[in-house]
Amino acid sequence: MDHLWLDREMQLEPEMVPYYEPGELKYSRNELDAWTNRLRSAMQPDSPARSTATTGIFIQECMFFGLLTEFCAVFGIEFRRDDFVTTRNDEQVLTTARLHLLAKDVVKARIRAHQGTEWLDLATGRPESQEMIESNTNVTEASHEPDGQLLLRHLDFLNSVAREAGYDDLREAAENLLRAWSHLMNMMLKQWSSDRPFTATLISCCVLLESLTRLSDFALGIRGAQRIRIELWTEELLDDLWLRRCRHNRLCPQRVECLMYSGLAVTQTYIATSIIGHDESDHGDCRFGQFCRSSQAQIPLPAHTRECAGKCDVVLLASDQRLELERSIEYTGYGLLRFGCNSLDNAAYSVCTPSAEVQYVAFSHVSHGLGNPLQNGLPACQLLRLKRIMQQADCATYAFWLDPLCVPLNSDWKSRAVEKMDEVYRQASKVIVVDRDLMRCRGNNIFRRMCMLMSDWITRIWTLQEAVLPGDKLFVAFADGVKHVNSIIKDWWDENGLSARSVLVSTDETLVLQSMLCVGGTELVQLVENFHNRATTRREDEAICLAILLGIDLRSLPPRFTIQDVLNRLPGVAQDIIFAPGARCDRGGFRWCPDSFMSATRRKTYEARQVSVQTGPKGIRMEKDVMLIGSLDFKGFLQESPDTISQYILLLENGVPQIIALYDKILGADRTALRPRYLRDAALVFEKSSDLDDEPSAVILVSNARSDGEELRAQYECILLAVDIEQFDRGSLSGRDGIVELAVMRLRETIIWVD
């Protein structure tokens, strides 16, 4: 039987595990100090316990499998095998590990993968040889990739420990783990600084605490308040940790936060923060919850490559070439170029008219030295680099399309060229992503994916369009060659032949990247999700990009159209779109529509519900079952529980305000609502609208709301809807702390927008 390797120095005795309730510590200060000092010693720069993020990945997965079943048992949650089992080759091993528990034996032993100088074979009790240790801990530091067989051996060990552990100790083990590592994590964070290596000791503390709080989602409503306190406290610590790491590595904190709330876990985010940003990037003013100021401040000016150092000239389109390009745009909608350069001294272009026989490459990029708002031209060094990239992609003889060269500066021709950009990317033989940080990236697919998630390229509105339109013809330029995007985001088990890998770090990472590239579909809800955390320098770009991706002819839209005009061209929109967070449009008939889908706070997840909301010039029509909360002091309820509702509907019935909960928006119901948000943008407008032909039996206000402690301030960005009640079936359902009584109400299709 394979066994887990433990280091003898780090074994813990039960009495040394700190145990405390909030406000009351139940441990010996001397014991805690001694225990903490042992762990802190591993953080010293000269410590032989050199560790990597891989250790944290391994610890996370071991803890997750054990704690999943443990947490379900502690909180009395029914564990359903089908919810977590995989259908791959190693299903039995993974299922067994999931179905058994991590108990106090693991607390005593303290799972470690690399730290310590002496390793113990659990079977013989003797230290192992260094050769045996190395053969059983095959980890490549550069790739952060743990050996799959080692993981399976560790899972087998957890299985054997769980078999020997009794169920009587589950509650004590879970609570001890949670409280001990929470406290230790806090202490270790205080000791960390940017000039000290970030060790697996701290990573494992973060990971274990995250696993516990993450798994407690299963216990929502049972121990919700305790879970929320721990979760929020953990988030504050991690925010501080990531912010310091981002500043040290010249990374954007907002980008890291976006990754965390897109589904990536602590250890994956640590790997992301290990990436070194571009030397010229300045994210000192970037903060969590806002767009990257550095990328927004970039002026798309041409720049020389590092190798050139400004020694070459800018190669401009000649006047006759510009005329030829404009003629091509007039007849075909766009024009192409060919390289005529072999060195910095003789760089040149030639114009090529698109046809069915002409193969070409379209480049997708952000500025990064490839922009030029003043003239159609780029430095010769940039042209030579693009030519080398085309050679690496086996298309050296192809023509190419690059917007700073192929889109004329003349406004008339520029508008025509922009209208045809969808055809440019759809009809291209290959679309190659060119990003300065990605072109410095080399390594395995884990690192490539993480670099893509951290790149500037994935933060812009236009690059979403350029990633979606080519279909399966999208490539990415890395330092070690041009790679097809499908080879980067393919399933982990297909890449390595081990189903166990599907539960490792790359699973979430792959899914997030696939989602951000709209792999699998371009429905409205998928596109809208991907507009979050993307930005653009021009407000109108959002509507243009959305229309192109939805296949709407730009010529059919009014001048200076908005996203409201785009949505009005659709036969209907998903109901979740109506209840998206953020400000509303201030146009008559469109106050139901978000003003923008771009948001820097965190990525919103929409459900692809059946399209039942019909749009029209005067508003929307929808049908929805709702829950009516009756017998409730509305103002008192908001002041009593300000953290529990983030979106709701108010119903006015017989002059009395009520609350209708359309969706489950209880804090913590999904991972996008970790931080408490007080009810915002209160909308208490209770007069009946004179615009209604027939006086309704109820008026509904849809908004986000806020309690300021004394009064609820009315805001005008609310949505005013009129409803007719078809039938009203009363029933009772106990609410939070028994303070509300619920009755179910059925609304027919007459929820109509009234401006």
Buried (B, 14 or more C-beta within 10 A) or exposed (E): EBBBBBBEBBBBEEEBBBBBEEEEBEBEEEBBEEBBEBBBEBBEEEBEBBBBBBBBBBBBBBBBBBBBBBBBBBBEBEBEEEEBBBEBEBEEBBBBBBBBBBBBBBBEBBBBBBBBEEBBBBEEEEBBEEEEBEEBBEBEEEBBBBBBEBBBBBBBBBBBBBEEBEEEBBEBBBBBBBBBBBBBBBBBBEEBEEEEBBBBBBBBBBBBBBBBBBBBBBBBEEEBEEBBEBBBBBBEBBBEBBBBBBBBBBBBBBBBBBBBBBBBBBBBBBBBBBBEBBEEBEBEEBBBEBBBBBBEEBEBEBBBBEEBEEEBEBBBBEEEBBEBBBBBBEEBBBBBBBBEBEEBEEBBBEBBBBEEEBEBBBBBBBBBBBBBEEEBBBBBBBBBBBBEBBEBBEBEEBBBBBBBBBBBEEEEBBEBBBBBBBBBBBBBBBBBBBBBBBBBBEBBBBBBBBBBBBBBBBBBBBBBBBBBBBEEBBBBBBEEEBBBBEEBBBBBBEBBEBBBBBBBBBBBBBBBBBBBBBBEEBBBBBBBBBBBBBBBBEEEBBBBBBBBBBEBEBEEBEEEBBBBBBBBBBEBBBBBBBBBBBEBBEEEBBBBBBBBBBBBBBBBBBEEEEBBBBBEEBBBBBBBEBBBBBEBEBBEBBBEBBBBBBBBBBBBBEEEBBBBBBBEBBBBBEBBBBBBBBBBBBBBBEEEBEEEEEEBEBBBBBBBBBBEEEEBEBBEBBBBBBBBBEEEEEEEEEBBEEBBBBBBBEBEEBBBBBE
